């Protein structure tokens, strides 16, 4: 078993101390910090606006001042006063709240306004102003009261949007779907350039520093369709590997770089700077707690998970490397079956079990990064598992599914991404016994743009994976879910061609999960 690269205690303390100082600066009282507000030579709100982390009494509003978004933002190294307004109407005639925030130079001139005291289950409009510049208008909505009995929640989830491989036409269609929420499940940016038939290019080399990650996030944020979707509804977020580097695990990079922990710290900080996240998620050096619970009345509870930061490193990698690999025989890699390994980390596992236990919601959505179901990736008698997914941590998966089977939280639904294809699976008590009980239902969604393997390859796997109800690698897109007290209705949406901005879209399949009956049924 490969061990994580050791990091000196002294270096960790220095990083933690540096981020503690930065945290103290961003949340210091106004008198403690100077601010500047000057007219801008060019428009500063080039990255749009966004909202996220909806609560019954509030939401986080976000923007970043970046008149030169691909050149470290183009701002002087001074703080800037930013005004904000949130209103009951799009014309801002009935202001609900207004105030000032500071775009901190230390944090890339990003702005996070964490509002409380709003009314539950209400639509609001918001905007930002700095000097003589006014941002685009965003629309958001608070979550329902915790004990509210709401009739419907309609949301979309997405993942894997490699900028070079396609346009974000999927978001143009998502914007017409009348969703209440978007859940993003990882690979918001890609650090690397890969794939075929690029339609646009990354603006710089692979990022390893804070400036590099800021520029990469900024380039992705300049896409008009992505900006529009952010401005329409609040989002929930988790990450996967490419927000930092391919196949990283805990503090180890795929190429065993000795300075990987510093790279992770830079990537996490840039991620926070570009997302509407709560201040409790503010990174501290290379550590950033992003897993959290979000409740929508008595109807739905989202358990947003992080399967990158705390996982044990992948077993049986290629020589002199980390990252995932295909394990053909467990006899050649017994570490894969070690019950002492976790993909979530034992603290997060314990947290998730407790949250599922106390949940009062009709539907419990586990929002995580990858395909949870077992997947034998070799047709025929040979069995092959990919170690960068849940298949690399089968005992951790068994602990979770055993817990769900025994404690029976209401209607567990697992949603994921990562594999650039649609998968609908029954999550089994024992995947090697098809007749065993189905304890939960999984819908793994395709990518926004990132390419996949041929459909014939997936279809060839179905005979050896009878718990898989549907698979499609042919199209990019997203998944729609509509929850009611009686059922979860699912539409797997696929665009015609990610290489075209004005692409069409189809519904590839529809499924339903009935209340109290785990398992997906085609409709």
Secondary structure by P-SEA (a helix, b strand, c coil): ccccccccaaaaaaaaaaaaaaaaaaacccccbbbbbbbbcccccccccccccccccccccccccccccccccccccbbbbbbbbbcccccccccccccccccccccccbbbbbccccccbbbbbccccccccccccccbbbbcccccccccccccccccccccccccaaaaaaaaccccbbbbcccccccccccccccccccccccccaaaaaaaaaaaaccaaaaaaaacbbbbbcccccccccccccccccccccaaaaaaaaaaaaaaaccccccccccccccccccccccccccccccccccccccccccccccccccbbbbccccccccccccccccccaaaaaaaaaaaaaccccbbbbcccccccccccccccbbbbbcccccccaaaaaaaaaaaaaccccbbbbbbccccbbbbbccccccccccccccbbbbbbbbcccccccaaaaaaaccccccccccccccccbbbbbbcccbbbbbbcccccccccbbbbbbcbbbbbcccccccccc
